[in-house]
């Protein structure tokens, strides 16, 4: 038993490494866009800003139609990048800020938070009272991005 579960663990680790370098989930035998792959924390850069993805509570993942897996360090980075790459998107997941689970784009909502890795100030969560829907969160991220550009030298 131990040998079999160790083999599965190593296979998953290999899939994460392949995904991190851009080979995508298809290379790991996953079928379609049914689940996120493990995020190689502190070893993979955000697909939008280039910062290392270091906090699972703010992490996100986008899978393209070609099977490429992209990781994100902040929900704002993922929201903006998904909008920019819309025709290529097959699936999107956000890690719940307050729970150990992933939320698909269809089931995610957002809460404003004091800080996030790139300063967009959004955290993913399950829908509920006081939550922002995806369109409102995207508008929020666009505003933060515009402020950032205006303040840039």
N, C-alpha and C positions, 0 to 999 in steps of 0.2 A: 504493500500500500504506500509506504513512504516514498519508494522509488518512483511510483506513478505520479504522486502529487508533486514531487520535486520536478519531474519532467514537465508537468503542466506549468509549474511556476516559471521554469526556465524558458518555456515556449512563450509565455506571456511577456517575460522580460525581453526576449528577442523581438517580439512584435512591437513593443514600445520603442526599442532602439531603431528598428526599421522604419517605424512611423516617424520618429524624430528626425531622421535624415531624409524623409520625403518619399519613401517607398510605399507608404500607405498601408491600409488594413488589408487590401487585396493580397498583398504579398504574405500575409500571415494567415490566410485561409478564412478570414471572417467573411460572412456573407452580407454584402451590401452595407447599409448604414444603420444597422440595428442596435449598436451599442458603442459607447466611447471606448477608446483604448486607454490603458493606464498612462498617466502623464509622467514623464521622466523629470520629476522636480529637480530644479537647480542644474539641469543638464540640457535643456532645450530653450531656445529663445522664442519670445512672443512673435508670431507671424506679422504683426503690424508694427510694433515699436522696437523690437529687438532686445528687450530686457529679458533676463532669464525668468522663466516661470518658477516661482519659488513658494507660492502660498496656494495650496489646493482650494482654500475657501473662496478664492477669487478666480480660479482657473476656468478656462473654457476650451472648447474643441470644435473645430469645423472640419467636416469631411466633404471633399469635392466630388463631383460626379465621376471623375477619373480615379478616385480612390485615395487621393493625397489627403493626409491628416495634418492639420495645422493646429497649433496650440497657442493659447492666449493667457496673458498674465492678469488681465483686468476685463470685466464684462464690457466696459466701454470700448476697449480695443476690438473685441469680438463683434459687438454690434455694428461699429463703423466699418470694419473690414468686410463683414457679411453683406452690408449694403453695397460696398464697392464691388464685390465679387458675386453679386446675386445670381447671375446666370449659371455659375459654376457650382453653387452650393447644393449638396445632397442632404446633409444633416448638420445640425448644430446642437451642442449640449453645453450647459452651464453647470458648474458645480455649485450645489446649494451652499450658501454661506453659513447657514446655521444647522446643517445636518450632513451626515456622511452619505450623500447620494447625488446622482446626476439628474438634471432636469432637461428634457428635450425642449427645443424651441417652442413647441406647441403647449407645453405645460409650465413654462417659466413665467415668473413675475419678478419685479425688482423692488428693492428698498433703497432709499438714499442712505448713505453712511458717511461718517465724517471723513474717512480717507480710504483710498483703495490704491493698489500698486502704481497706477499711472495717473491718479488724481481725478478720475471720472466720478468718483463718489457713488458708485452703484454696487449693490450686492444682489446676487441671484437668490431667489426663494420661491416657495410654492405660492400660488395665488391666494389671496385672502384680503381682509380689510386693510386698507391703507397701502396696498401694493400698487406699483406702477406697472402698466402693461408694457409690452415690448416696444410699441410705437412711441409711447411717452418716454420710455427709458432711452430710446434712440435719439429723440429730440433733445433730451437732457445731455446726452453724450456729445451731440453736435454743438450745443451751446458751450460746453466746456472746451471743446476743440477750438471753436471760434475765439474764445477768450484767450486760450493758450497761444494761438497764432497772432492775435492782436498784441499780446505782450512780448512776443519774440522780437529779438533785435533785428 
